[in-house]
Amino acid sequence: MHDDSATDAQPADQSAETDATDRAADGDATGTDEFTVTPYDVAGTVDYDRLLEQFGADRLTDEQVERFPDHPMLRRRVFYAGRDADRYLDAAEAGETHSIVTGVGPSGPMHLGHVLVFYLAKRLQDETGAHVYIPLSDDEKFYAKDLSFSEIEAATRSNLRDLLAVGFDPERTRIVVDRLDADVVYPQAARFAADITQSTVDATYGDPENVGLSFYPAMQATHLLLPQLVHGRHPTLVPIAVDQDPHVRVCRDVAAKERFDVDKPGALLGKFLPALDGPGKMSASSDAPAIELTDDRETVRAKIMEHAHSGGRVDVDEHREHGGDPSVDVAYQYLHTFFEPDDERVERLAADYRSGELLTGELKGIAAEKIGEFLAEHRERRDALGDLETELEPYRLTEKERAQLRPSVFA
């Protein structure tokens, strides 16, 4: 894997958006190397407050959270910070055009850490009528992972079924796959690439492993600006985990160029769903298995009971006396993040765990049941899908939309 840490030098041609906030969170701001957060590497215990200082984002206020459609990941500040959220909320409340962009890089089966943001996006779409654009960066995975195109294609097809199972409105949703939609995506990326210097790429992402990754920020900018390129200038919100924020910052620099006639995309930054074995985001590269969206109830329960990091004591008597720590208990963190929607219930679970009344095995059992139920419903919708090409067709860019995008490179 290439070095994802950023360089210390600040090139003279960097804009204000990336200047001073473009470095990866690997200790640059404090002189330590306690954790690393980049689009290609997450390690250590993440300090989310320090990330806000480094990335130049603002913590969501209580008023902003109340203006969003009600959702546990917002109420509980799993999505805890952002940029230009008010502009997006103003448009949504006024019934004006507004959009959401959030995607996935297909390199294997989707797991819980991938899918929750899509269910949040669906909730926002259901409540406000937002356009949702979902890019699949299959070419990036070829540049960044030791995978063949055939392996990536298989992952793409699997991921598409999971995305369709979420249940987005096809009238207001577009799913864009880089290699499948290269005729419209790459001409736009060519326009934006001319305004992204190599020194900006190096300072934001580190020294790219190959020229494909050097070019890829232009592709990401295209993804984030697609709704405006199709529907005209309007507020766009990008709900993402914090490791993907460099893509947004570079895109905001590009969008600041007047000739592109687009607004800077806003961002909604989220904390990671931890891996079963503890701190850090859920990842297929973790020592513990990820909970995949195709896992049945028995598999989910087995993974949680065997692998979920516990905040409890070494034995029952000590736990009954001293209690456990829900802040580090993975089963509790899953319930708090998404899977227990009732705030009073989730607070009571935490209190019972701290007091020692609730044992680790019992807490794991509750989480396994909730997650198993969620995945059973998701899997039922997934299994009910027919031929993938037929199911995907209503979500693809229309010919009129494609015509809008193709000639722009000659403008």
Phi, psi and omega in degrees: 000141181285163181286113182272355177287150184271163178283158180279331184290143177254106182295148185294336185268008178284146179275173181295330184295319180265338182300128175075349177237011189270347185282149177294153184278070180241028177105000183302326186281338187235355181083009177249172177230050186289328182207162179229133176223108174220170177299344185242000181199131173229125181212149178085183179270115189284131174264098186292330177293318180293327178299323179299320178295318183285324185269347178073032179257166182248138175295138177296137177272163176301320180297317179296316180300320179293334180281337175286153168306142185298129179202137183300327181289340173270314180304321185265010175060033167295314163270110196241352185208170179185186174224135175055033179295325183296322179297318178296314182295321177301314181295318180297317181291331180273358182073021179270167181300131176208155187215162178234138174234124172205133189227193182211147174260108187285107177231358180178191179296147175284146178233182184303322181296337178277318200274337188297324180295330179288325175291327173295314179300320178297318179299316179296319178296315181300321187276329188236354181077025181296143166288137178239125176247129184237100177274140173248113187270067183292330179289324178301321181294331175291323179287324192259342184239156177275069183228147175276164176299324180293322177294319179293322179297319178296318178295321179299315181296319178295315180298322180298321177297320179292321179294318178296328181291341178296325174096037177295156176286115183295337179290334185239018182229136174232127176254123186240125179250124189309307185286328179289326183248031184299332183295336179250333183282314186292323175300322177292318178299325179298322178297312186286330183300329181294344181251013176240113183277158177296327179294326175294316178300314182297317183289330183274320188247347191094182182286111183298147182287334181203170184290338175299315178289332174296322181279338193296331174304330176292324176293318179296321176299320177299314178305312187287338181259354183306315181302322180286326177294333179269314189255001183091173186296127179192165180290133179236139178242136182243097176278119186213160168290154189300336182292341181268000184298328177306325178299319181293318182296317178295318179298322179296326174296316179297315184295339180290345178288123186298330185294343182273347176052049176225158173270154173298131176292140174277173182222148172234109190262130184244154173281162182280144163284121187292154170295159181302329183270010171130207189303155183103163184282155176296130186211148177294341181272358177294154176295328177273151180290146172281155174273108184275157185290344178266001180291136176275177185301318182295319179294317178300312182297318181297317180296316181291314183296325184272324192246342186293124179299134185257145171260013183272180182271173187288334177216167187298316183299315180294323179295316179301324183280316189252342180079175182247177183245101182293339183293340179244359182276119187294320179302315178295319181299324177294317178297317181293321183296317191204321201274350170243100186287340183277115183297319180296320180296315183292326176290323179293321176300316180297316181295318180294326180289318178296325183282343183093356179293323180260124181273161181302314180299324178292319179295318177298320180297321178296315180297317180299320180293315181295314181292319179300320179294315178301313183289328177298319178292318177298315182295326178297316178293322179296315182292336181281349179293145176268216179304131187299315182299321179291317180293326183283333189308315181295343183263357182275157175304136177285167179296324177295318179294322179294322179296326177296326187273324188299312187281356187298333181296338181267357183289000000 
